[in-house]
Amino acid sequence: MTPRLSRSIIIPIILLTMIIVLSYLIPAIRGGEKIQYELHFDRFLLPPSFEFPFGTDSLGRDLLSVTFMGARASFLVGIGVVGLAIIIGLPIGMVAGHYGGRVDNILMRVTDGFLAFPPLILPFTITAILGPSLTSVTVAIAIAWFPWYVRIARVKTMEVKLSGYVETANVLGANLWHTLTKHILPNIFPPILTQASMDVGYAILMAAGLSFLGLGAQPPQFEWGLMITQARVSFLYTWWVVLPPGLALVITVVLFNYLGESLRDHYDPRLN
């Protein structure tokens, strides 16, 4: 029987959900849903105050609304990267682990070819070819990361297929789809979920790095990496411009990482 979810899992889930909810609620309350198209030169680079708790940027936009609106793009990229990487990598790993032999060798050699590239070089190259955009960043990082899910799925599938119920299903004539979806997938899902929860944070961080280099989000979009690179010109004397997106990025990555560690301990208490 699976143990009940602990507080260490529930708390980061609640906090991350609050960030997503506030990314829509705060701009709506402060009337900033169309803020990317607004210019207020009469209040540019104002320091934090009661009216503007995070201050304003070089275009006079409310940084409180801008920062939380940036969470939408960052979360979308992070979840999109991990989701796409799982969609590509999970079936390949399950098939390789289930069949073994020549099929396993072919699929794993192709996977190793992607792993031969340094972690940032492949996303950088793909994004440069596709053109700078959040979609390009999502696809590029997912292509660079799916081999890790292939490896996890392959190893776990090889472990599960040796169990008695999988062998019984094969003897009874179960087809490949039934075996993979009904017997193998439910048993390899926990480690995939654990890895995915941590990778969302790292994907957000890598996407922010590509946006900082000009290969990710483009104005007038709001994304934390783009906000940081736009603030680098004036951050030495206007610290409040770079601090909100920077802190939001750090807090989000830490929360996802903590969630992943907690899920790992939940599914395998021996590691706690």
N, C-alpha and C positions, 0 to 999 in steps of 0.2 A: 504493500500500500504506500502510495506517495505521500510524504509528510506534508503538512500544511505549510503554506507560504509564510516565511518568517518576516519579521519587521524589516530586516535588511533588504528584502526584495520589494516589499510594498512601498516603503518610503521613497526610493528613487523613482519608482513608477509613478507615484503621486506627484512628485516634484516635476518630472518630465512632462506629465500630462498638464500640469499647471502652466508650464512654459508655453505649450502649444495653445492652450485655451487663452492665455493672456496675449499671445501674438495676434489674436483676432479681436479680443475684447478691448484691450487698451487703445489701439488705433480707432476703433469704432467710438469709444467714449470720448476721446480727445479730438475727434473729427479729422483724423489723419489718414483715411483710407486712400485718398488721392494725393498724399503728401509728396510722392516722387515727382509730381508735375508742378509743385508749388515753389515759388521763390519769395523769400522775405528778407531782403537786404537790410531792412531797418532793424533786424534783430540777429544778424549773423554773429556766430562765435560768442554767444552769451554764456557766461559761466552758470553752473547749476544754481537754481533758485527755487522758490516755492512754485512759481508758474511753470518753470521748466526744470524738473528735478535732475535730469541728466544734462542740462544745458542745450545749446543749439549748435548746428554744424555751420560750415562755411556758406551754406545757402539759406540759413535761417530756419532750418527744419528742426522740429522737436525731436531730440535724440532719444527720448523715452519711446515714442511711437516708432521711430526708425529702427531702433535696436530690436524691439519685439517683432516688428514686421520682417526684419532680417532672419528671425528664427524660422519663419515659414520656409524660406528657400533652403536654409541650412538643414533643417530636419527632412525636407523633401529629398534633398540630395543624399543624405546619409541613409535614409530608409530605402531610397531607390537603388543605391549602389549595392547594399546588402541583399535586397530582394532579387535584383538581377543576377548577382553573383551566385545566389543559392539556386535560382531557376536554371542557370547554366551548369553549375558544378555538381549539384546533388544528383541528377539523373546519371551523369557521366560516372561519378564515383560509385553509385549503386550498381550500375551495369558492370563496371570493371571489377568490383569486388565480388559480384555474384557469379560471373562467368570465369574469371581468372584466365590463366593461360595466355594465348595469343591476343585475345581481345583486351585483356588487362594490360599486356605489354604495349600494344599500340596506343591505347587511350592514355596511359601514363607517360609514354614518351612524348606525346603531343603536349600533355600538361606540363611536363618538365621543360619543354621549350619555352612556354610562357614564364615559368619560374626563373629562367636563365637571365631575364632582364632585371636590373635593379628596381626596387619598389616604386621609385618616382619617375624613372626614365620612360617606362612604357606609357603611363598615363599622360606624361608631358608630351610625348611624341604623338599619341593618338589625338589628344586635344588640339595640338597644333595643326594636325591634318584636317580634322573635322571643323575647326574654327572655334573661337571662344564663345562658350555658352554653358549654361547649367546642364543642358542635355548632354553636350559633349563631355563634360566633366563626369557626369554620372556613368555614361557608357564606358569612358576610358578607365575609370577606377574599377568598375565592375569587371572589365576584361582582365585587368591586372590582378584582381583578387579571387576570381572564381577557382583557380587551381588549388587554393587552400581548402576550399569546400569539397573539391574532388578528392583530395587526400583524406580528409576527415571521414567523408561518406564511404570511401573505399575501405578504410581500415575497420570502421564499425560494421560495415556490411559483411566483411570477411569473418568477423567475430560472431555476428548474429546468425549467419547462414549455417554455422556448425551446430546450432542448437537443435534440439529434438523436434520442435514443432515445425521448423522450416523444412527439415528433412522429411517429416511426415507429410507436409503439404505437397512436396515435390513427388513423393511416392504416390500420393492420391491423384496426381495428374493436374495440380494447380499450374496455371500458365504463369509466364514471367510477370505480367502486370499484377496479377493477384498476389503473387509472392512478394513483390517489391512494395506494393502499397498497403497490404494488409498485415504482413508479418515483419518485414524489414524496416520500413519507414517509421512506424511508431516507436521502434526500439532505438533507432539512431537519431531521432528528432531532438532529444534533450541536449546532446553535445553540440548539435548544429545551432540550436536556439541560444545556448550559452555563448558560443563563438560569435554569433550574429549580434547579440546585444552589446558586446564589446566593440565589434567592428563598426557599428553605426557611429559611435563617437570618433573613432579614428578616421572614418570616411568623411565626416564633417570637418575634421581637422585638415585632412589632405585636400578637400575641396576648397577650404579657406586658403590654403597655401597656393593652390593653382589660381584662385581668384586674385590673390595678392600679386601674383606674377602677371596678371592681365589675361589669363586663359580661361577664367571661369565666368562668373556673373558679370554682366555689363550694365552700365547706367542706362536707364533709371532704376534698375533692379536694386533690391536691398538684400545683401548677403554679408555676413560678418567679415569674411576675408576681404571683400571689396570695400567695406566701410573702413577697415584698418588701413588699406593701401591709400584710400582717399584722404585719410587723416595724417599720413606720414609727413606731409609738407609742413603742417602747423602744430604737430603734437608737442614740440619742445616748449611752446608757450601757451598752448591750449590743450592741456592734458585730458580734459573731460571729453574730447572728441574721440580719442582712441580707447579710453578706459572701458566704456560700456560694452562695445562689441568684443573687446579682448576678454573681459571678465565673463561675459555670456558664453564665449567659446570654451574657456577653461572649465567653467562650472558644468556645462553640458557634457563635455568629454569625460570629466571625472564621474558624473552621475551614471553615464552609460558604462564606464569601466567598473564602477562599484556594483552596478546591477549585474554585469556579467560574472564578476567574482562571486556574488551572492547566489546566482543561479547555479554556478558550478558546485558550490558547497551544498546547495539544496539537493541536486541530483546525485551527488557523490559525497556523502558526509565523511568518508574516509579521508578526503583532502582537506577537511576543515581543521 
